[in-house]
Amino acid sequence: MKKILVTGGAGYIGSHTVVALQEAGFQPVIVDDFSNSRESVLEGLRAILGTEVPVHRVDCNDKAAFRGVFEAEGEVAGVIHFAAFKAVGESVQKPLAYFQNNVGSLLVLLELMQEFGVNNLVFSSSCTVYGVPDALPVTEETPTKPASSPYGRTKQMCEDILRDLSQAPGNEVKSILLRYFNPIGAHPSGKIGELPLGVPNNLVPFVTQTAAGWREELTVYGTDYDTPDGSCVRDYIYVGDLARAHVVAVQRQLDGKAADVETFNVGTGQGNTVLEVVKTFEKVTGQPLRYRTGPRRAGDVPAIYADATRAAEVLGFRTEVGLEEALATAWRWQQNLTNE
């Protein structure tokens, strides 16, 4: 059973990917400092998988501690690197923390991968690298314009680092860059899902927490954009589909089919407005939502969604779960949390 290190593996996308890896016959190993995730995630994983997943409580910026993970685990087939701060608004307030954590942890990881001869990396990138695009949908060839937030810039920098590394003499690390759009939903069991520490920055957990009475009301930031109903447009991809894309990418590398650096959009290829998500949630769950409109939020891009053709043609990856079903799983997860 081949080992895959999953940095940030106790986080939202990471935990779902741990499940997908285990179910595909890999041995995931979580590396996480639990700075933006909860210990209860491990109980959820145990309930879903029926087994313990190895966990190292390590900050990926702590090189000595991270080296200990590689030493303890022995032969590692690949790494999926999720560990990063990811809130657009927060990055505007705390840019240095974002550069230190997101760029710094990648540098530490790459040095250790080279030291221990681990040559396969799947990198968690983001559609924020496109900035405010001139045309939609965005393809992998869409120019990466200046990012609209420090968070987006950290992802651009990390991609640049991986491309530069691929050109270095003697480099053996191969990288697949997965540019995510907007992950939503939860595992069908309702045992794991999106539960950020503090006030959510993402739309769907704020929606579900408002419906459950955890939050007084939802604010829709900006209703004067040039979009069908004035609210921002995003490409909402079910987290289970996104997790599956990582397994496909890992397998591509292990099969020897991957080039030195490959980039894939991972989205549905369809945009939905924030207000469409709100109304779809109300329809699917029968829960009325208290919401108000507010001003635009710093760092937000008005509209972005993916051209997912390359992932379909090269990886053979297509999304399977639509918006309604994804929102239903998110509500199931929220109800489990509320009933605890």
Beta strands, then each sheet from edge to edge (+ up, - down):
strand 1: 3-7
strand 2: 27-31
strand 3: 55-56
strand 4: 78-81
strand 5: 120-126
strand 6: 174-180
strand 7: 182-184
strand 8: 218-221
strand 9: 233-234
strand 10: 236-238
strand 11: 261-266
strand 12: 272-273
strand 13: 291-294
sheet 1: 3+ 2+ 1+ 4+ 5+ 6+ 11+
sheet 2: 7+ 10+
sheet 3: 8+ 13+
sheet 4: 9+ 12-
end
